[in-house]
Amino acid sequence: MAKIDEIKERISYLKNFLTLMIGAVVVTIGGVVNLLLSGKIGVVFWVGLLVVIVLVYAALRVMIQIEKHLKKLGEL
């Protein structure tokens, strides 16, 4: 497989993974907001909030990886 094709596949994989992560963030935020509005602020609420923070951080890391691969692709 040519180097350019390999980089394109990695970018495609990371984009799909990022899409799934963003979906998980949206669903988790919805659950956390639902708990907040219903006044059920307990352990599940705080765990959900922590999960949102971790997922957002992970999504940002994936975006950085995509940028690195795009730069490599531009150099080829």
Contacts in CASP RR format, 6 or more apart in sequence:
PFRMAT RR
TARGET T0000
AUTHOR 0000-0000-0000
METHOD contacts of the structure
MODEL  1
MAKIDEIKERISYLKNFLTLMIGAVVVTIGGVVNLLLSGKIGVVFWVGLL
VVIVLVYAALRVMIQIEKHLKKLGEL
1 9 0 8 1.000
3 76 0 8 1.000
4 73 0 8 1.000
4 76 0 8 1.000
7 69 0 8 1.000
7 72 0 8 1.000
7 73 0 8 1.000
7 76 0 8 1.000
8 73 0 8 1.000
10 69 0 8 1.000
11 66 0 8 1.000
11 69 0 8 1.000
11 70 0 8 1.000
11 73 0 8 1.000
14 62 0 8 1.000
14 65 0 8 1.000
14 66 0 8 1.000
14 69 0 8 1.000
15 66 0 8 1.000
17 62 0 8 1.000
18 59 0 8 1.000
18 62 0 8 1.000
18 63 0 8 1.000
18 66 0 8 1.000
21 55 0 8 1.000
21 58 0 8 1.000
21 59 0 8 1.000
21 62 0 8 1.000
22 59 0 8 1.000
24 55 0 8 1.000
25 52 0 8 1.000
25 55 0 8 1.000
25 56 0 8 1.000
25 59 0 8 1.000
28 48 0 8 1.000
28 51 0 8 1.000
28 52 0 8 1.000
28 55 0 8 1.000
29 52 0 8 1.000
31 48 0 8 1.000
32 45 0 8 1.000
32 48 0 8 1.000
32 49 0 8 1.000
32 52 0 8 1.000
35 41 0 8 1.000
35 42 0 8 1.000
35 44 0 8 1.000
35 45 0 8 1.000
36 45 0 8 1.000
END
